[in-house]
Amino acid sequence: MRNEFEIEIRRGLIGTELGSCQFFDPLPEFTKYMTTLDAPIIDVGAGAGQVTECLVDAGLKAVGIDMHRHMRPVYHVQMADGTDFPYPEDCVVMLCRPCHGAFAEQVIDQAIARKVSMVLYVGLERNVEDDLGDFLPRFKKVAIAVGLGGEAIWRMDLGKAHNRKDRRNHAVGVAGSSKRASRKAGAHA
Ligand SMILES: C[S@@+](CC[C@H](N)C(=O)[O-])C[C@H]1O[C@@H](n2cnc3c(N)ncnc32)[C@H](O)[C@@H]1O
């Protein structure tokens, strides 16, 4: 899945400007779930940084990275390619409403290579199968209705558990295995 040529091309695009849309608009249920985790969070494809800001405001360690500079940033976002980022071991890699195509799968490949503890996908039911591709069966839906658009959270554990001991077994939403719906092409983030 890792393609050195693609990575080289992306390097030339890091820091270029890209639009002003914000996709994931977190509800308190999102923060409630995230505060059950006990590891630094990397918000990959952070866009304007609104989700990173929400996590930091909730007292969590979080940083946002994005390849493109948002036209109206609300929080500091580091310019970097998420498919080639040196994720610290044991961190949580989070993708909120990622770009479609191979992006999410390439980030997950890199996260696995870097031995992160967990990957979170925050998005819409209609996109999850396309975005996560072959990784989907390894994810478990752990929370629903965490954003204004009706987003849910899917989680893949890779390393040791990082739930806070005092708040185990996530207070938010439904936990059930992801339903494999028909793969749709061309859906929006
Ligand atoms: C659909 S937007 C979502 C932004 C934000 N997470 C939100 O919910 O508002 C996807 C973001 O992924 C970023 N992105 C795309 N490819 C990337 C890459 N290889 N590395 C880092 N960010 C990337 C885009 O620049 C864009 O900001």
The ligand as a Tripos MOL2 file, in Angstrom:
@<TRIPOS>MOLECULE
LIG
   27    29     1     0     0
SMALL
NO_CHARGES

@<TRIPOS>ATOM
      1 C1        -12.4040   16.0520    4.6030 C.3       1 LIG1
      2 S1        -11.1620   17.0020    5.3900 S.3       1 LIG1
      3 C2        -11.5420   16.7790    7.1360 C.3       1 LIG1
      4 C3        -10.8790   17.8140    7.9860 C.3       1 LIG1
      5 C4        -11.2170   17.6940    9.4900 C.3       1 LIG1
      6 N1        -10.8090   16.4260   10.0440 N.3       1 LIG1
      7 C5        -12.6750   17.9500    9.7250 C.2       1 LIG1
      8 O1        -13.3970   16.9990   10.0910 O.co2     1 LIG1
      9 O2        -13.1050   19.0960    9.5330 O.co2     1 LIG1
     10 C6         -9.7530   15.9380    5.2040 C.3       1 LIG1
     11 C7         -8.4200   16.5930    5.5790 C.3       1 LIG1
     12 O3         -7.3840   15.6370    5.3530 O.3       1 LIG1
     13 C8         -6.2450   16.3390    4.8870 C.3       1 LIG1
     14 N2         -5.3180   15.4200    4.2220 N.ar      1 LIG1
     15 C9         -5.4720   14.8140    3.0200 C.ar      1 LIG1
     16 N3         -4.4150   14.0400    2.7390 N.ar      1 LIG1
     17 C10        -3.5700   14.1600    3.7940 C.ar      1 LIG1
     18 C11        -2.3190   13.5860    4.1110 C.ar      1 LIG1
     19 N4         -1.6880   12.7370    3.3020 N.pl3     1 LIG1
     20 N5         -1.7360   13.9210    5.2910 N.ar      1 LIG1
     21 C12        -2.3580   14.7720    6.1630 C.ar      1 LIG1
     22 N6         -3.5580   15.3270    5.9150 N.ar      1 LIG1
     23 C13        -4.1560   15.0290    4.7430 C.ar      1 LIG1
     24 C14        -6.8320   17.4190    3.9790 C.3       1 LIG1
     25 O4         -5.9290   18.4880    3.7710 O.3       1 LIG1
     26 C15        -8.0740   17.8280    4.7490 C.3       1 LIG1
     27 O5         -7.8130   18.9010    5.6210 O.3       1 LIG1
@<TRIPOS>BOND
     1     1     2 1
     2     2     3 1
     3     2    10 1
     4     3     4 1
     5     4     5 1
     6     5     6 1
     7     5     7 1
     8     7     8 2
     9     7     9 1
    10    10    11 1
    11    11    12 1
    12    11    26 1
    13    12    13 1
    14    13    14 1
    15    13    24 1
    16    14    15 ar
    17    14    23 ar
    18    15    16 ar
    19    16    17 ar
    20    17    18 ar
    21    17    23 ar
    22    18    19 1
    23    18    20 ar
    24    20    21 ar
    25    21    22 ar
    26    22    23 ar
    27    24    25 1
    28    24    26 1
    29    26    27 1
@<TRIPOS>SUBSTRUCTURE
     1 LIG1         1 GROUP 0 **** ****
